[in-house]
Amino acid sequence: MHPETHLALHHLHAADLRAADLRAEADAHRLAVQAKRPYAIRTRLGWTLVEVGLRLASPGPALAH
């Protein structure tokens, strides 16, 4: 194989590998972002339940007769 052809193929292969690495990093980032979303919803729901529980547990205003 001609050295210039070999070098060109090597550069193409290296570019393909780099592109695959970038795609894998993007997929990992996308998955990480998606994994965080339910946690934020669970956290907000949890604090809402705590607030509701505290309101139910606290004594209400005294009723005047």
N, C-alpha and C positions, 0 to 999 in steps of 0.2 A: 504494500500500500504506500502511496506517495506520502511523504512526511506532512505536507500541508493539508492533505485530505484527512490524515489521521488526527492532526491538531484541530481541524475544524469539527470533526466528529467528537473529539474530546470536549471541546467547548460547548457543543450542543448537549452532550450528555450532562455536563456540569450544570448547564442552565436548566435542564429538565429536573435534575435532582434538587436544585435550589427552589424551583417552582413548586415541586412536591412538598418540600419542607415548609414553604410559606403557606401552602394550602392546609397542611396539617396544623400549623400554628393557628391559622384562622379558624379552623374547625374546633380546636381546643378552646380558643377564646370564646367562640360562640356557645359552646357547651357550658363553659364556666359561667357565662352571663345568664344563660337559661337556668342553671342550677341555683343561682342566687335569687331569682325572682320569687319562687315559692316561699323561700325563707322570709323575705320581706313581708309577704302577705300573711304568713303564719305569725310573724312577730306582731304586726298590727292587730290581727285578730286576737292574739293572746292578750295584749294590753287592753283591748276593748273588753274582753271577758273579765279581766281583773277589775277594770273600772266599774262594770255592771255589778260584779260581785261585791265590791266595796259599797256601792250605793244601796244594794239590797241589805247588806249587813249593818249599815249605819242606822241609828235610830232616826225615825222621821220626826217632823215637827209635832209638838204636842197639840192635840186638838182641844180647843176651848169648849167647855160645856155651857 
